[in-house]
Amino acid sequence: MERPAREPRRVVAREAVLPEGVTPPGTRGKILRAGLELFAESGFAGASIRRIAGMVGINSATLYAHYPSKGHVLAELVRIGHEEMWTRLAEAAAVTRDESAARQLAALVRAHVLLHTDYPLLAVVTNGELHALPPELAAPSLRLREDCRRLLADVLERGAGNGEFELDDTLLAVTAIGGLGVQVAQWFGPSLDRTREQVADQYARFALRIVNARR
């Protein structure tokens, strides 16, 4: 039985934007941007080396001179996405280190949501295609992912410990709050009648409700 063709994802943003200062120069950077666009649209399985090379204007052999495999292109993008997430969350945590757990949690959630509004295609690939990587290529990103989860868990545990939060299950709360901003990358765009800051602020309020934060 013939398998149906994979439908492209419907992501509002179409420009393949990477964080400032992380894109390699020349052909290597062009390959990353082309891979980002195709992985976001068609997933890892639906984006061939030939298609990536064609978008860059090179042949497959030339692409292999820069990246050993399609998986290495994806691994680089996923690593970039996780490093940007860690950088933003760590900065938000540091800035609010001496404030209440509630303010620190709100800052973390805002940073997480804003990452997904600023780099939607990268967020879609980072969150949706990590599973496609073999363990050795996924390992650096998985470590960063766990660091981010630990950072959030520490804030929740501090809030629960000092009475700011009322939590039945910290692990589930971390999972729920961590998943809040993920889908923002799919639908946020210029046609929405809300700014990125308004969305981030509302999601921070959602997170505070999850932990039953004291008013």
N, C-alpha and C positions, 0 to 999 in steps of 0.2 A: 504493500500500500504506500502510495507516494505521500511523503510528509508535506503539510502545508508550508508555504514560504513564511518565514519569520517576519512579522510586521514590525516596522521601525517604531521605536519608542516615541512617544509624544512629549517632548521636552520643550517648554516655552522658549528658553534661550537657545540660540543656535550658534553663537560665536564661541569658538574654542579658545577660551582665555585661561592662562596659567598665572599663578602668583608672580609678582615682579621679582626678577633676579634668579629664577630657577630654570629658565629655558636655556638649554645649551645653544651656542651660536651655530649658524649655518644649517646644513642638511639635517644634522642630528635633532635640532630643535624643530625643524619643519616636520620631521617624522613623528615627533611627539604630539604636535598639534593635530596632525592628520589622524593619528591613532586615537587621540582624545575624541575627536568629532565622530569617527566611525564607531568606536566602542560605545559612546553614549547613545548613538542612534540605533545600532544593530546588535550590541553586545559583543563579547569577545568571540563567540562562535561565528557570528555573522560578518565579522570584519576580517578579510583575508589580507595576507601580506601583499598580494598583487594590488588590491584596492588601495591600501595605504601607500604603496610605492607610486601608484598612478596619480594619486592626489598631490604627491610631492614633485612628480615629474621625473622620477628615476625608475630604474628597473629593480626587480626583486633582489638581484645579486648585489647591487649597490646598497640596498637597505641592509642586507645581512652584514655588510662591512661595518655598519654602525651599531646594529643590535643583533645578537646571535639568533633571536627568534621573536615571533610575535609576542610570546609570553614575557620577554624581557622589556618590550615596549610597554605592555600593560603594567608590569611590576614597577617600572620607573614612575608611571603616572599615579599608581596607587600609593607608592611611597611619598610622592610629592603631596598628594592629598592628605595623607595622614600626618606628615610633618607640618603642613600648614594648620591642620586642626590642633595638633599638640602645641604649636607656637601660640596660637590665639587663646587656647584655654589656659595655658600656663601663664600667659601675660594677664589674663582676666583674674586668675586666682591670686597672682602676686599683687596686683593693684588693690584688691579687696581683702588682703590677708588680715588686716587688723579690724575689719568690719564684722558685722554679724554674719552668721551662716546663711541667713536668708538673702542678704545683699550679695554675698559671694555666689550663692546658687544662681541668683538672677543674672549676675554678670557672666557666669559660665554658659548659661542657656542662651543669653543674648549673643555671646561670641560664637556659639555653635550655629545658631540660626543665621547670623550674618555671613558666616562662611558659606552657607548653602545658597544665600542670595547672591553673593559676590562671584562665586565660581560654580555655577550650577552643573555644567557638564562634567567638571572634575569631580564634584560631589556624587553625581550619578554613577560615574565609573568607579570611584573609590568605594562606595557603599555596595554597588550592585555586581561588581565583577571580581572582587577579591577572591571569591570562592573558586574562580577559574584558574588561579595560580597554583603551581605545585608547591609543596611545603617549603622548599629551600628559597623560592622566590617570594613567598608570602611572609616569611619569618620577620623581616625588618618592620613591615607594616603591622603585623600582628602584635609585635612588642610595643609599638607606638599606640596602637589601639587599646591595649591593656593599660598603658600608662594613663591614657585619657580617662578610662573607666575608673581607675584607682583614684585619680584626682577628684572626680565627681563623688565617688564613694566616701572619700575622706571628709568632704564637706557635709554630706548627708549624715555621716556618723557623728561629726562634731555638733550638728544641729540637733540630732536626736539625743546626744549626751547632755547638752545644756538645756534641753527642754524647749528649744525653738520649733522643732519638728516632732510630729507624732507619726512614727513609722512602724508598720507591722512586719515589713520585709524589705530590708535595705537593698538586697540584690535585685528584687523586682522593681523597686523604685528607680534604681540606677538604669535598668533596662528600659523602663517606660520613659524616663526623662531623656535618656540618650537617643531614643527613637523619635522624639518629638519633631526635631528639625529636619530629619532625613528627607521627608517627602516635600519639603519646601522647595527643593531644587527642581522638582517636577512641574510645579505650577506657578511659582513666582515669576512675574514679568512686568514689563512697562504698562500693560493694559490694566493691571490690578489697581483698584482705587485706594491702595494703602502703600505707604512707604516701607522700605526695608526696616527702618527703625520701629515703625508701628507694629509690624509683624513680630519683630524680635521682642518688643516689650510685652505683647500679648502672650507670646509663648513663655516668657519668664513668669507671667502670672499663672499660666496653666501649671507650670512646674511647681510653683509654691502651693498650689491646691493639692497636687499629688502627695506632697509631704505633710499636708495639714499644718502649714506654717501658722504660727501665732500672729495675729494682727498686731 
